[in-house]
Amino acid sequence: MAEPLKNIFSRRLIEPFAAEIQAAWPKFPTQSFLNQVFDSNWENLELKQRVRHISHVLRAQLPAAYPDALEIVVKTTQRYLDRHGEKLTFEYTFLPDFVETHGPDYPDASIPALETLTQWSSAEFAVRPFLLRYPERMHAQMLHWSGHKSPMVRRLSSEGIRPRLPWGMGVPMLKKDPSPILPILENLKNDPAETVRRSVANNLNDIAKDHPELVLSIADRWLGHSAETDWVVRHACRGLLKKGNAAALAHFGFQKGVAGIEVSNLDFSKKVRLGGRLEFSFVVTNTEPSAAQIRLEYGIDYQTLSGKTSTKVFKIKELTLQTGESIQIARHQGFQDFTTRKHYVGKHVLRVLVNGAELAESEFEVIV
């Protein structure tokens, strides 16, 4: 069994960090900090609880005035940057969390600090309360950051303003009206950094859930701009493609529900144990007198805790199938629990999709 991710926050990480804080501020009570971090309840805390606990204890051990405390946190972060350069260090996420938790009342100090902190540990979650409290100021700030020399800051300008940032604080106004986001994405659509372009695609994928026509119009304008931007558009439209949106499919040369494509010999076990995996195979045949561009996917209707079902679609491949040609597909899907999905016993449904149209389905059962 894999070691829990929460264990990354350990003495091996926190003790050297405490030494760095003390180097930046000699009055730092290192032993008191460590004793309070690794208290009697530490082992019971989950990942996000550990992050928040560290930031709370750190705040209690630094000067009472928040701007003075923040200055020490930024100075410590700069020490890491000076030695190691910019990184997306997940294990130091308690640094931007310090600002997210304690800094929203102090935007003049906190917002510039986030510009530094995100270069060491991404501040996409930390900017969310500032977007809620100071929307116009933050929209302008994040547009400004989209032109920053640091790719980490440019990434923050897109990732932090996503309408549906996973595990992030909600910003309802951006779901309703994404217009403040669009100039940022325009600036970054052909960014030299792959992590920035990926964030742009994820942002557009978020927007497409509420405003599909807007994203499709952007796709019209961006396609053909460059190979990098073409990738951004394809990745941005992945949610629409999985939903079988006809306009999105047409953007990439697919006709929804291609006539003459048949799916046969769908074969799989009818029972799958929790922790096991579903093995399945099927045959796809083109009976049309001409070649067909097809996008193959499979969907699973998962049981949820409430007893309802939730469908998840997985891409298999895109290909050209010549007239009379058949291909056999074999895949598997694991039923191990992980961070973003917990599995439940009961009836499930496997579906085979071609260009967004369901061409085969069958039930199976997940058992203990």
BELLINUR-V925216 format. One line per field, one symbol per residue. phi: phi as a letter, one per 30 degrees, with the letter a starting at -180 (. if undefined). psi: psi as a letter, one per 40 degrees, with the letter a starting at -180 (. if undefined). burial: b if it has 24 or more other ideal C-beta (glycine too) atoms within 12 Angstrom, else e. Layout:
BEGIN
phi: ???
psi: ???
burial: ???
END
This chain:
BEGIN
phi: .ddedddddbddcddddeddddddbedddeddeddddcddceddddedddedddddddddcceddeedddeddddddddddddcidacdddcdddddededccddbddcddddddddddcbecddddddddddbedddddddddddcddddddddedcddcddbeeicedbeddddbdeddddddddcdbddcddddddedddddddddcbeddddddeeddeidadddededdddcddddddiddddddeciccdiedicccbhdbaddbbdejcbdcbaaccbccddbdbdbccbbbbdddcddjdcbcbcbdcacaccdeidbbccbbbbdbddbecaccbdkdbbcbccbhicdcaaacbccbd
psi: hihhddedgiddddddddddddddgdehgddddddddgaeeddehaddddddddddddddeiidhddddddddddddddddddeahighdefeedddddddeedegdddddddddddeedhhfdddeddddddgdddddddddddeeidhddddddddddehdfhheihigdddddgededddddddedfiehdddddddddddddddddgdddddddddddhediddddddddddedddddefhddddddfehhhfhiehihifhhiiehhiheaihhiiihhhheieiihhihhiiihhiiideeaihhhhhhcihihhiheiiihhhiihifiiadehhiiiahihhihhhfehheiiiiihhi.
burial: eeeeebeebeeebbeebbebbbebbeebebeebbeebbeeeeeeeeeeebbbbbbbbbbebbeeebeebbbbbbbbbbbbbeeeebebbebbbbbbbbbbbbbbebbebbbbbbbbbbbbbbbbbbbbbbbeebbeebbebbbebbebebbbbbbbbbbbbbbbbeebbebeebeeebebbbebbbebbbbebebbbbbbbbbbbbbbbebbebbbebbeebbeeeebbebbbbbbbbbbbbbbbebbbebbebbbebebbbbeebebeeebeeeeebebbbbbbbeeeeebbbbbbbbbbbbeeeeeeebbbbebeeeebeeeeebebebebebeeeeeeebbebebbbbbbbbbbbbbebebebee
END
